[in-house]
Amino acid sequence: MDEFEVQAAHYNMACAHAQLGNASQACASLRVTFEAGFDNYATVRSDPDLAVLVGNPDFEAVMKDFEGPTGFNPFGLFQK
């Protein structure tokens, strides 16, 4: 299986788990998706199948780990 198949399989599993109400399994699958190289974070944040996860602490932690800071912070250039 190549990296794109791994990404697609785990992304689809994340969507299915989210729809079934299994947030922790959905977040675990998203983590594997990102570890396999998927980096379209805007798609994840706008996917209606994953919308139930937005605001979930596990989801936000996974997104933070891979997506990094969101938004523009003009003072971020001066952080240590």
N, C-alpha and C positions, 0 to 999 in steps of 0.2 A: 504494500500500500504506500503510495507517495504522500508527501506532506499535504497536498491539496485534498486528497481523499480523507486524510485524518482530520483536517480542518472542517470539511463538510460534514463528516460523520458526527463529530463532537458538537458542532454548531447545531445540527439538527436534533441531537440528543438534548442539548441545552434547551432548545425551544420546546421539545416534547415534555421534558421534566417541568419546565416553567408552567406550561399549560395544565399539567397534572397537579400542580401545587407543591412540587418537590423542589423548593428553592435551593436547598443545599446541594442537591445533585445537579441542578441546572448550573449553579456557580462552579462546581467542580468540572463540569464538562466545558464551560466557557474557559476556564483556566487552561485546560488541555488544548483547546482551540487556539488560544493565544500563544501557548508554548510551542505549538506546531507552526507558528509564523503568521497567523491571521492577525491583521492589524487595522481592519476597517471598523474602528470604534464607533463612528457615527452610525453605521448600519446596526450595530448591536444596540445602541441607545434609542434608535428609532423603530426597531423591529416590533410590530404589534404582538408577536408571540412572546417577546421577552419583557413587554411593558409592565407586567405584574412584578418584575424584579426591581424596577427602578425604586430607589430609596431603601431597599433591603441592605442592611449593613454588610452582609457577605458579598453581595453583588457590587456594592460601591467599593469594597476593599479590593476585589479582583480588578475592577476597572482602574482603580488608582494604581495598582501594581504595574499594569501594562500601559494604560493610557497616559499616565502622568498627570500633571496639573492641567486643569481645563480653564479656558478663558485666558485673557491677556492681563498680566499684572505688570504695569510699567516699573514697579519697584523690585520685581523679581530679578532684574539684572544686577541688583546690588546686594543680593543675599549672599551670605557666606556659606 
